[in-house]
Amino acid sequence: MTTTLENLELLDEPILIDGLTWREFKVVEQLLDSPGIRLSFLDGI
């Protein structure tokens, strides 16, 4: 299943993205700046 930004808010389960650096996470965080979306970063996941 491919998730796009348009249907991201319809998901009811977490998405894990492995192997991100902190800098990459901050870029994703800015792209997904939307009410109801929470992001966490722990050890590259």
HELIX and SHEET records of a PDB file:
HELIX    1   1 LEU A    8  LEU A   10  5                                   3    
HELIX    2   2 TRP A   22  LEU A   31  1                                  10    
END                                                                             
